[in-house]
Amino acid sequence: MQTSYNGWPASKDPDEIKITSYKVEGTNLKLRCAEGCGPLLAGFTAEFNTLIEPVEGGVFDDWSYAYRMVRGSEDKLSCHSSGTAIDLNATKHALGKIGTFPNEKVPMIRALAKKYGLKWGGDYVNRKDEMHFEVAVTPAKAAELIKKLGLK
């Protein structure tokens, strides 16, 4: 089986990797994510919506599962391909742009990402991707976090 660059199973067939729709509390948004981490991504997004900025849910604004390569790569599957990544308010936080969030919000973004076992694209060393959040833990650790945080 193929894997995205974070090591999670990836597939063109969403059923093969158990992609499920998760309602984000406090919004009209539903995220299509892998069952093994969907509660983490949905929980993170709900807190992001409350503490960082409202999640708008526009047509080209919020993304989750999509089978594709990393932008600009021909051989590296994106974490979106495994249902382990989300993009939030993409039109406000365009790929490659820096400083799209107020400076005072950045520590909270990092703290929320850590709480949910995620990595923030704003912390990438090369090309920044401030809209992007991806699972940075193993499936076993994700299961532990889901249980610890009381998520469903």
KETI-84130 format. One record per residue: residue number from 1; residue in three letters; x, y, z negated of N, C-alpha, C in turn. Coordinates in steps of 0.2 Angstrom, whole numbers. Layout:
site nr->NUM, rest->ALA, nu->X, nv->Y, nw->Z, cau->X, cav->Y, caw->Z, cu->X, cv->Y, cw->Z
...
% end
This chain:
site nr->1, rest->MET, nu->4, nv->-6, nw->0, cau->0, cav->0, caw->0, cu->4, cv->6, cw->0
site nr->2, rest->GLN, nu->2, nv->11, nw->3, cau->6, cav->18, caw->4, cu->5, cv->21, cw->-3
site nr->3, rest->THR, nu->9, nv->26, nw->-5, cau->9, cav->30, caw->-11, cu->10, cv->37, cw->-9
site nr->4, rest->SER, nu->7, nv->42, nw->-12, cau->9, cav->49, caw->-12, cu->16, cv->50, cw->-16
site nr->5, rest->TYR, nu->18, nv->56, nw->-15, cau->25, cav->57, caw->-18, cu->25, cv->56, cw->-25
site nr->6, rest->ASN, nu->20, nv->56, nw->-29, cau->19, cav->56, caw->-36, cu->19, cv->48, cw->-38
site nr->7, rest->GLY, nu->19, nv->44, nw->-33, cau->19, cav->37, caw->-34, cu->12, cv->33, cw->-35
site nr->8, rest->TRP, nu->7, nv->37, nw->-34, cau->0, cav->34, caw->-35, cu->-2, cv->31, cw->-28
site nr->9, rest->PRO, nu->-6, nv->26, nw->-28, cau->-9, cav->23, caw->-22, cu->-13, cv->28, cw->-17
site nr->10, rest->ALA, nu->-11, nv->28, nw->-11, cau->-14, cav->33, caw->-6, cu->-17, cv->29, cw->0
site nr->11, rest->SER, nu->-22, nv->32, nw->3, cau->-26, cav->28, caw->8, cu->-30, cv->33, cw->12
site nr->12, rest->LYS, nu->-31, nv->31, nw->19, cau->-35, cav->35, caw->23, cu->-43, cv->33, cw->21
site nr->13, rest->ASP, nu->-43, nv->27, nw->18, cau->-50, cav->25, caw->16, cu->-51, cv->26, cw->8
site nr->14, rest->PRO, nu->-55, nv->31, nw->7, cau->-56, cav->33, caw->0, cu->-59, cv->28, cw->-5
site nr->15, rest->ASP, nu->-62, nv->23, nw->-2, cau->-65, cav->17, caw->-6, cu->-59, cv->13, cw->-8
site nr->16, rest->GLU, nu->-54, nv->12, nw->-4, cau->-49, cav->8, caw->-6, cu->-45, cv->10, cw->-12
site nr->17, rest->ILE, nu->-45, nv->16, nw->-13, cau->-41, cav->19, caw->-19, cu->-46, cv->22, cw->-24
site nr->18, rest->LYS, nu->-52, nv->20, nw->-24, cau->-57, cav->22, caw->-29, cu->-58, cv->30, cw->-30
site nr->19, rest->ILE, nu->-59, nv->33, nw->-24, cau->-60, cav->40, caw->-24, cu->-68, cv->41, cw->-27
site nr->20, rest->THR, nu->-69, nv->45, nw->-32, cau->-75, cav->46, caw->-35, cu->-76, cv->54, cw->-35
site nr->21, rest->SER, nu->-83, nv->56, nw->-35, cau->-84, cav->63, caw->-36, cu->-85, cv->65, cw->-43
site nr->22, rest->TYR, nu->-82, nv->70, nw->-45, cau->-82, cav->72, caw->-52, cu->-85, cv->79, cw->-53
site nr->23, rest->LYS, nu->-91, nv->80, nw->-56, cau->-93, cav->87, caw->-57, cu->-89, cv->91, cw->-62
site nr->24, rest->VAL, nu->-88, nv->97, nw->-61, cau->-84, cav->101, caw->-65, cu->-88, cv->105, cw->-70
site nr->25, rest->GLU, nu->-88, nv->104, nw->-76, cau->-93, cav->107, caw->-81, cu->-92, cv->115, cw->-80
site nr->26, rest->GLY, nu->-98, nv->118, nw->-80, cau->-98, cav->125, caw->-80, cu->-98, cv->128, cw->-73
site nr->27, rest->THR, nu->-98, nv->124, nw->-68, cau->-97, cav->126, caw->-61, cu->-102, cv->122, cw->-57
site nr->28, rest->ASN, nu->-102, nv->124, nw->-50, cau->-106, cav->120, caw->-45, cu->-101, cv->115, cw->-42
site nr->29, rest->LEU, nu->-95, nv->115, nw->-43, cau->-90, cav->111, caw->-40, cu->-90, cv->104, cw->-41
site nr->30, rest->LYS, nu->-89, nv->100, nw->-36, cau->-87, cav->93, caw->-37, cu->-81, cv->91, cw->-34
site nr->31, rest->LEU, nu->-76, nv->88, nw->-38, cau->-70, cav->86, caw->-35, cu->-70, cv->79, cw->-33
site nr->32, rest->ARG, nu->-67, nv->77, nw->-28, cau->-66, cav->70, caw->-26, cu->-59, cv->68, cw->-27
site nr->33, rest->CYS, nu->-59, nv->64, nw->-33, cau->-52, cav->62, caw->-35, cu->-52, cv->54, cw->-37
site nr->34, rest->ALA, nu->-46, nv->52, nw->-38, cau->-45, cav->45, caw->-40, cu->-48, cv->43, cw->-46
site nr->35, rest->GLU, nu->-51, nv->38, nw->-47, cau->-54, cav->36, caw->-54, cu->-49, cv->36, cw->-60
site nr->36, rest->GLY, nu->-43, nv->35, nw->-58, cau->-38, cav->34, caw->-64, cu->-36, cv->41, cw->-66
site nr->37, rest->CYS, nu->-38, nv->46, nw->-63, cau->-36, cav->53, caw->-65, cu->-41, cv->58, cw->-64
site nr->38, rest->GLY, nu->-47, nv->57, nw->-61, cau->-52, cav->62, caw->-60, cu->-54, cv->65, cw->-66
site nr->39, rest->PRO, nu->-55, nv->62, nw->-72, cau->-57, cav->65, caw->-78, cu->-52, cv->71, cw->-80
site nr->40, rest->LEU, nu->-46, nv->69, nw->-79, cau->-41, cav->74, caw->-81, cu->-41, cv->80, cw->-76
site nr->41, rest->LEU, nu->-42, nv->79, nw->-70, cau->-42, cav->85, caw->-65, cu->-49, cv->89, cw->-66
site nr->42, rest->ALA, nu->-54, nv->86, nw->-67, cau->-61, cav->89, caw->-68, cu->-60, cv->93, cw->-75
site nr->43, rest->GLY, nu->-58, nv->90, nw->-80, cau->-57, cav->93, caw->-87, cu->-53, cv->99, cw->-86
site nr->44, rest->PHE, nu->-47, nv->99, nw->-83, cau->-42, cav->104, caw->-82, cu->-46, cv->110, cw->-78
site nr->45, rest->THR, nu->-50, nv->108, nw->-73, cau->-53, cav->113, caw->-69, cu->-58, cv->117, cw->-73
site nr->46, rest->ALA, nu->-62, nv->113, nw->-77, cau->-67, cav->117, caw->-82, cu->-64, cv->122, cw->-86
site nr->47, rest->GLU, nu->-58, nv->120, nw->-89, cau->-54, cav->125, caw->-93, cu->-51, cv->130, cw->-89
site nr->48, rest->PHE, nu->-49, nv->129, nw->-84, cau->-46, cav->134, caw->-79, cu->-51, cv->139, cw->-78
site nr->49, rest->ASN, nu->-57, nv->137, nw->-76, cau->-63, cav->141, caw->-74, cu->-65, cv->146, cw->-80
site nr->50, rest->THR, nu->-64, nv->143, nw->-86, cau->-66, cav->147, caw->-92, cu->-60, cv->152, cw->-94
site nr->51, rest->LEU, nu->-54, nv->149, nw->-94, cau->-48, cav->153, caw->-97, cu->-44, cv->157, cw->-92
site nr->52, rest->ILE, nu->-44, nv->155, nw->-86, cau->-39, cav->158, caw->-81, cu->-43, cv->162, cw->-77
site nr->53, rest->GLU, nu->-48, nv->159, nw->-73, cau->-52, cav->163, caw->-68, cu->-58, cv->159, cw->-66
site nr->54, rest->PRO, nu->-63, nv->162, nw->-64, cau->-69, cav->158, caw->-61, cu->-67, cv->154, cw->-55
site nr->55, rest->VAL, nu->-69, nv->147, nw->-54, cau->-68, cav->144, caw->-48, cu->-73, cv->145, cw->-44
site nr->56, rest->GLU, nu->-72, nv->148, nw->-38, cau->-77, cav->150, caw->-34, cu->-81, cv->145, cw->-30
site nr->57, rest->GLY, nu->-77, nv->140, nw->-28, cau->-81, cav->134, caw->-24, cu->-83, cv->136, cw->-17
site nr->58, rest->GLY, nu->-79, nv->140, nw->-14, cau->-80, cav->142, caw->-7, cu->-78, cv->136, cw->-2
site nr->59, rest->VAL, nu->-81, nv->137, nw->4, cau->-79, cav->131, caw->9, cu->-72, cv->130, cw->10
site nr->60, rest->PHE, nu->-68, nv->135, nw->10, cau->-61, cav->134, caw->11, cu->-57, cv->136, cw->5
site nr->61, rest->ASP, nu->-60, nv->135, nw->-1, cau->-56, cav->138, caw->-7, cu->-54, cv->133, cw->-12
site nr->62, rest->ASP, nu->-58, nv->127, nw->-12, cau->-56, cav->122, caw->-17, cu->-56, cv->115, cw->-14
site nr->63, rest->TRP, nu->-50, nv->112, nw->-15, cau->-49, cav->105, caw->-12, cu->-47, cv->100, cw->-17
site nr->64, rest->SER, nu->-48, nv->94, nw->-15, cau->-46, cav->88, caw->-19, cu->-44, cv->83, cw->-14
site nr->65, rest->TYR, nu->-47, nv->77, nw->-14, cau->-44, cav->71, caw->-10, cu->-44, cv->73, cw->-2
site nr->66, rest->ALA, nu->-39, nv->72, nw->1, cau->-38, cav->73, caw->8, cu->-32, cv->69, cw->11
site nr->67, rest->TYR, nu->-33, nv->64, nw->15, cau->-27, cav->60, caw->17, cu->-23, cv->65, cw->22
site nr->68, rest->ARG, nu->-17, nv->66, nw->20, cau->-13, cav->70, caw->24, cu->-6, cv->71, cw->22
site nr->69, rest->MET, nu->-1, nv->73, nw->26, cau->6, cav->74, caw->24, cu->7, cv->80, cw->20
site nr->70, rest->VAL, nu->12, nv->81, nw->16, cau->14, cav->88, caw->13, cu->15, cv->92, cw->19
site nr->71, rest->ARG, nu->12, nv->98, nw->18, cau->13, cav->104, caw->23, cu->20, cv->104, cw->26
site nr->72, rest->GLY, nu->21, nv->104, nw->32, cau->28, cav->104, caw->35, cu->32, cv->98, cw->35
site nr->73, rest->SER, nu->29, nv->92, nw->32, cau->32, cav->86, caw->32, cu->29, cv->81, cw->37
site nr->74, rest->GLU, nu->33, nv->77, nw->40, cau->31, cav->71, caw->44, cu->31, cv->64, cw->41
site nr->75, rest->ASP, nu->34, nv->64, nw->35, cau->34, cav->57, caw->32, cu->33, cv->57, cw->24
site nr->76, rest->LYS, nu->30, nv->62, nw->21, cau->29, cav->63, caw->14, cu->22, cv->64, cw->13
site nr->77, rest->LEU, nu->18, nv->59, nw->10, cau->11, cav->59, caw->9, cu->10, cv->64, cw->3
site nr->78, rest->SER, nu->5, nv->69, nw->4, cau->3, cav->73, caw->-1, cu->0, cv->70, cw->-7
site nr->79, rest->CYS, nu->0, nv->72, nw->-12, cau->-4, cav->70, caw->-18, cu->-11, cv->70, cw->-17
site nr->80, rest->HIS, nu->-13, nv->74, nw->-12, cau->-21, cav->75, caw->-10, cu->-23, cv->68, cw->-7
site nr->81, rest->SER, nu->-18, nv->64, nw->-4, cau->-19, cav->58, caw->-1, cu->-21, cv->52, cw->-6
site nr->82, rest->SER, nu->-19, nv->53, nw->-12, cau->-20, cav->48, caw->-17, cu->-26, cv->51, cw->-22
site nr->83, rest->GLY, nu->-29, nv->57, nw->-20, cau->-34, cav->59, caw->-25, cu->-31, cv->62, cw->-31
site nr->84, rest->THR, nu->-25, nv->63, nw->-32, cau->-22, cav->65, caw->-38, cu->-20, cv->73, cw->-38
site nr->85, rest->ALA, nu->-22, nv->77, nw->-33, cau->-21, cav->84, caw->-33, cu->-27, cv->88, cw->-31
site nr->86, rest->ILE, nu->-27, nv->94, nw->-34, cau->-32, cav->99, caw->-32, cu->-29, cv->106, cw->-30
site nr->87, rest->ASP, nu->-33, nv->109, nw->-26, cau->-31, cav->116, caw->-25, cu->-37, cv->120, cw->-27
site nr->88, rest->LEU, nu->-36, nv->126, nw->-31, cau->-41, cav->130, caw->-34, cu->-40, cv->137, cw->-32
site nr->89, rest->ASN, nu->-46, nv->140, nw->-29, cau->-46, cav->147, caw->-27, cu->-40, cv->148, cw->-22
site nr->90, rest->ALA, nu->-40, nv->144, nw->-17, cau->-35, cav->144, caw->-12, cu->-34, cv->150, cw->-8
site nr->91, rest->THR, nu->-40, nv->154, nw->-7, cau->-39, cav->160, caw->-3, cu->-36, cv->165, cw->-7
site nr->92, rest->LYS, nu->-36, nv->165, nw->-14, cau->-33, cav->170, caw->-18, cu->-26, cv->168, cw->-20
site nr->93, rest->HIS, nu->-24, nv->162, nw->-19, cau->-17, cav->160, caw->-21, cu->-14, cv->156, cw->-15
site nr->94, rest->ALA, nu->-13, nv->159, nw->-10, cau->-11, cav->156, caw->-3, cu->-4, cv->153, cw->-4
site nr->95, rest->LEU, nu->-3, nv->147, nw->0, cau->3, cav->143, caw->0, cu->9, cv->148, cw->1
site nr->96, rest->GLY, nu->14, nv->148, nw->-3, cau->20, cav->152, caw->-2, cu->20, cv->159, cw->-5
site nr->97, rest->LYS, nu->15, nv->161, nw->-7, cau->14, cav->167, caw->-11, cu->16, cv->167, cw->-18
site nr->98, rest->ILE, nu->19, nv->172, nw->-21, cau->22, cav->172, caw->-28, cu->18, cv->177, cw->-32
site nr->99, rest->GLY, nu->17, nv->176, nw->-38, cau->14, cav->181, caw->-42, cu->6, cv->182, cw->-41
site nr->100, rest->THR, nu->3, nv->177, nw->-39, cau->-4, cav->178, caw->-37, cu->-9, cv->178, cw->-43
site nr->101, rest->PHE, nu->-6, nv->176, nw->-49, cau->-10, cav->176, caw->-55, cu->-7, cv->182, cw->-59
site nr->102, rest->PRO, nu->-11, nv->185, nw->-64, cau->-8, cav->190, caw->-68, cu->-2, cv->186, cw->-73
site nr->103, rest->ASN, nu->3, nv->190, nw->-74, cau->9, cav->187, caw->-78, cu->6, cv->184, cw->-85
site nr->104, rest->GLU, nu->1, nv->188, nw->-88, cau->-1, cav->185, caw->-95, cu->-5, cv->179, cw->-94
site nr->105, rest->LYS, nu->-7, nv->177, nw->-88, cau->-11, cav->170, caw->-88, cu->-6, cv->164, cw->-86
site nr->106, rest->VAL, nu->0, nv->166, nw->-84, cau->5, cav->160, caw->-82, cu->6, cv->156, cw->-88
site nr->107, rest->PRO, nu->8, nv->158, nw->-94, cau->9, cav->153, caw->-100, cu->3, cv->149, cw->-101
site nr->108, rest->MET, nu->-3, nv->151, nw->-100, cau->-9, cav->147, caw->-101, cu->-10, cv->142, cw->-96
site nr->109, rest->ILE, nu->-9, nv->144, nw->-90, cau->-9, cav->139, caw->-84, cu->-4, cv->133, cw->-85
site nr->110, rest->ARG, nu->2, nv->135, nw->-88, cau->7, cav->130, caw->-89, cu->5, cv->125, cw->-95
site nr->111, rest->ALA, nu->2, nv->128, nw->-100, cau->0, cav->125, caw->-106, cu->-6, cv->120, cw->-104
site nr->112, rest->LEU, nu->-11, nv->122, nw->-100, cau->-17, cav->118, caw->-98, cu->-14, cv->112, cw->-93
site nr->113, rest->ALA, nu->-10, nv->114, nw->-89, cau->-7, cav->109, caw->-85, cu->-3, cv->103, cw->-89
site nr->114, rest->LYS, nu->0, nv->105, nw->-94, cau->4, cav->100, caw->-98, cu->-1, cv->96, cw->-102
site nr->115, rest->LYS, nu->-6, nv->99, nw->-105, cau->-11, cav->96, caw->-109, cu->-15, cv->90, cw->-105
site nr->116, rest->TYR, nu->-16, nv->92, nw->-98, cau->-19, cav->87, caw->-94, cu->-14, cv->82, cw->-90
site nr->117, rest->GLY, nu->-8, nv->83, nw->-91, cau->-3, cav->78, caw->-88, cu->-2, cv->81, cw->-80
site nr->118, rest->LEU, nu->-3, nv->87, nw->-79, cau->-2, cav->90, caw->-72, cu->4, cv->94, cw->-71
site nr->119, rest->LYS, nu->6, nv->95, nw->-65, cau->12, cav->99, caw->-63, cu->8, cv->105, cw->-59
site nr->120, rest->TRP, nu->11, nv->111, nw->-60, cau->8, cav->117, caw->-56, cu->13, cv->118, cw->-51
site nr->121, rest->GLY, nu->10, nv->119, nw->-45, cau->14, cav->121, caw->-39, cu->17, cv->128, cw->-39
site nr->122, rest->GLY, nu->15, nv->132, nw->-44, cau->18, cav->138, caw->-45, cu->25, cv->138, cw->-48
site nr->123, rest->ASP, nu->26, nv->131, nw->-51, cau->33, cav->130, caw->-54, cu->38, cv->126, cw->-49
site nr->124, rest->TYR, nu->35, nv->125, nw->-43, cau->40, cav->122, caw->-38, cu->46, cv->126, cw->-37
site nr->125, rest->VAL, nu->52, nv->123, nw->-36, cau->58, cav->126, caw->-35, cu->58, cv->129, cw->-28
site nr->126, rest->ASN, nu->56, nv->126, nw->-23, cau->57, cav->129, caw->-16, cu->50, cv->133, cw->-15
site nr->127, rest->ARG, nu->46, nv->130, nw->-10, cau->40, cav->134, caw->-8, cu->35, cv->134, cw->-14
site nr->128, rest->LYS, nu->33, nv->139, nw->-16, cau->28, cav->140, caw->-22, cu->21, cv->138, cw->-19
site nr->129, rest->ASP, nu->17, nv->135, nw->-23, cau->10, cav->134, caw->-21, cu->6, cv->135, cw->-27
site nr->130, rest->GLU, nu->4, nv->141, nw->-28, cau->1, cav->143, caw->-35, cu->-6, cv->140, cw->-35
site nr->131, rest->MET, nu->-10, nv->138, nw->-30, cau->-16, cav->136, caw->-30, cu->-16, cv->128, cw->-32
site nr->132, rest->HIS, nu->-11, nv->125, nw->-32, cau->-10, cav->118, caw->-32, cu->-8, cv->115, cw->-39
site nr->133, rest->PHE, nu->-12, nv->110, nw->-41, cau->-11, cav->106, caw->-47, cu->-11, cv->98, cw->-45
site nr->134, rest->GLU, nu->-6, nv->95, nw->-48, cau->-6, cav->88, caw->-46, cu->-4, cv->84, cw->-53
site nr->135, rest->VAL, nu->-6, nv->77, nw->-52, cau->-5, cav->73, caw->-58, cu->3, cv->71, cw->-58
site nr->136, rest->ALA, nu->5, nv->72, nw->-64, cau->13, cav->71, caw->-65, cu->14, cv->65, cw->-70
site nr->137, rest->VAL, nu->9, nv->61, nw->-71, cau->10, cav->55, caw->-76, cu->8, cv->49, cw->-72
site nr->138, rest->THR, nu->10, nv->43, nw->-75, cau->8, cav->37, caw->-72, cu->1, cv->35, cw->-73
site nr->139, rest->PRO, nu->-2, nv->30, nw->-70, cau->-9, cav->28, caw->-71, cu->-10, cv->26, cw->-78
site nr->140, rest->ALA, nu->-5, nv->23, nw->-81, cau->-6, cav->21, caw->-88, cu->-6, cv->27, cw->-93
site nr->141, rest->LYS, nu->-2, nv->32, nw->-92, cau->-2, cav->38, caw->-96, cu->-8, cv->42, cw->-95
site nr->142, rest->ALA, nu->-10, nv->42, nw->-89, cau->-17, cav->46, caw->-87, cu->-22, cv->42, cw->-91
site nr->143, rest->ALA, nu->-23, nv->36, nw->-91, cau->-28, cav->32, caw->-95, cu->-27, cv->34, cw->-102
site nr->144, rest->GLU, nu->-21, nv->35, nw->-105, cau->-20, cav->37, caw->-112, cu->-23, cv->44, cw->-113
site nr->145, rest->LEU, nu->-21, nv->48, nw->-109, cau->-23, cav->55, caw->-110, cu->-31, cv->56, cw->-109
site nr->146, rest->ILE, nu->-34, nv->52, nw->-105, cau->-41, cav->53, caw->-104, cu->-44, cv->51, cw->-110
site nr->147, rest->LYS, nu->-42, nv->45, nw->-113, cau->-45, cav->43, caw->-120, cu->-43, cv->48, cw->-125
site nr->148, rest->LYS, nu->-37, nv->50, nw->-126, cau->-35, cav->55, caw->-131, cu->-39, cv->61, cw->-131
site nr->149, rest->LEU, nu->-41, nv->64, nw->-125, cau->-44, cav->70, caw->-124, cu->-52, cv->69, cw->-124
site nr->150, rest->GLY, nu->-54, nv->63, nw->-124, cau->-61, cav->61, caw->-125, cu->-65, cv->63, cw->-118
site nr->151, rest->LEU, nu->-62, nv->62, nw->-113, cau->-65, cav->63, caw->-106, cu->-68, cv->57, cw->-103
site nr->152, rest->LYS, nu->-73, nv->58, nw->-99, cau->-76, cav->53, caw->-95, cu->-76, cv->53, cw->-88
% end
